[in-house]
Amino acid sequence: MSMLRQIKLGWYILIALFIYSISMTFAYFGLRKTSKLIEEQPAVIQEAPVLESSSPEGLWFPIPGASLPEDDSYLPGSPRTYRRGENQGFDFYGNDAGIPIVYGQAVIAASDATVIRADTVYTEISQAAWQALLTKVASDGANDTDLNLLRGRQIWLELADKSILRYAHLSAINPTIKVGSKVYRGQVIGYVGNSGTDDGVAGSNRGARLHFEIWRSDGQFIGQGLSIAAVRDLAKSIFVGP
């Protein structure tokens, strides 16, 4: 009787071991399958599409809320008889551009760009030097040196395509802006002023304005050689906001 019990107990042990071995085999292959899925997961993630920015390409107006100047004389290509030349940019002045333009108003980067000029230190020329400059450009026209004096305090931004944005007549520059700085579209870079004008030389805050030029990489300003009507059409395709 004792022998029979031992035999039965042995069979029970063998059956239990058999069941255990089967269950461990399934568990092993299950773990291998799970491990394989985990290893393959990064490849699935890497193949996911990269979302692109929905922001439209183009320039923002350099003063938030402003629009294209209504007065034709504030557009590039319009005559500048006092210096025997033509306007090279857009002038935001008075109430002509959809909003009042006031001294100290924020000026923003019209595009992502690199700062290549920032007149953080600036002094107006004397009254005598100013009168001499006006006499000279009225007679001979203005060269690049003269135009730089007439633009007052400036910031220049270089875009990825090597075109240049010039901001003129600023009252001040954002202290964080330095040559070599990277700026993003919409970042405040300076403030509306009247430097390089009669009022600026006189020490007054009257006549606040922003002069904004767009120079292509070929050395021509946007609007050069075009009719005013063509400049307006071109500007509508260049400015996209805000």
Secondary structure by P-SEA (a helix, b strand, c coil): caaaaaaaaaaaaaaaaaaaaaaaaaaaaaaaaaaaaaaaaaaaaaaccccccccccccccccccccccccccccccccccccccccccccccccccccccccccbbbccccccccccccbbbbccaaaaaaaaaaaacccccaaaaaaaaccbbbbbccccbbbbbccccccccccccccccccccccbbbbbccccccccccccbbbbbbbbbccccccccccccaaaaaaaaaaccccc
